[in-house]
Amino acid sequence: MKVSRLPSLAALKAFESVGRHLSFQRAADELCLTPSAVSHQVRTLENQLGTRLFVRRHHELELTSTGRSYLIRIQAVIADLLDATSDVVDSTGQSPLTVQLCPSLATLWLIPRLDGFKDENPDMEINIVTPYEDPHFLLPEVDAGILYGTGTWTGVRTEFLMSEEIFPVCSPEYLKKSSPLKKPTDIAKHTIILCTLAPNPEWAFWLEKSDCKDVVPRQSIRVHNRVQTIQAALDGVGIAMGRRPNVDDAIKSGKLVAPFRDRMDGFGAYYLVYPEQAGRLPRISVFRKWIQAQSELTEALSQIKDPNQFLKTPA
């Protein structure tokens, strides 16, 4: 039967998102809507089509056979629309690349490298989006993101970029004016800098892995975010828990030192994430190639255990 009226794009986007996530809540997060609004859009679409697209169970959501086949075709249509829109926008020179990542990685790692990206892509405008609290999903207005986690996001392309290690860092000036810091237990005589927004007990984890879990620092200072913890360490306030790759540049330049050789694997890693339908967009392809090269260089440098990067205190 030939239809004379297309469903609304909003309803199709809601259906596509729910179909990928099999969750009204995650689709709502992605689309910046309420779950009830997304559910209403899907229900309106089902009524217009005259068929059910999902089977709603108590705690689960499943696509019907019709819903599965419709989802595949709608995703292909959305991909074509993205391609067509990108071609038009690219031709007018008004196609900015919008990248989402957490504030600390943006400030301490990505932004210092953006000159290289602009040199290679002088005609491409780039927007950096740093949510106040790092969400574990892509915001709807972004092209791609560098997300921190385990790489298990659904409905998006996910590519590993960089691992994470955690270890204490401080400024050389701080060590000159403080008690000796030769072994982890010496932290009992020092000030540590804590991050309010840190979701993981980094200091407790590192101390336990270093066989000194009962060590209590002389003093602790709490700041709001990770950028502030590193800035406080740079300013000689105390010892911060560094996370590579965020502190790599500061250590390489000598602004920070790692007093101990004990490095622990972090709680996650960094991944390049972008919508499945957007993978063919030229601006994402360009950024993907560049960010992978930067990440590979960072990973390679992290494997070089250069003794000069660690402070040698007198025996």
Buried (B, 14 or more C-beta within 10 A) or exposed (E): EEEEEEBEEBBBBBBBBBBBBBBBEBBBBBBEBEBEBBBBBBBBBBEBBEEEBBEEEEEEBEBBEBBEEBBEEBBEEBBEEBBEEBEEBBEEEEBEBBBBBBBBBBBBBBEEBEEEBEEEBEEBEBEBBBEEEBBEBBBEEBBBBBBBBEBEBEBBBBEEBBBBBBBBBBBEEBBEEBEEBBEBEBBEBBBBBBBEBBEEEBBEBBBBBBEBEEBEBEEBBEBEBBBBBBBBBBEBBBBBBBBBBBBBBBBEEEBBBBBBEBBBEBBBBBBBBBBEBBBEBBBBEBBBEBBBEBBEEBBEBBEEEEEEBBBEEEE
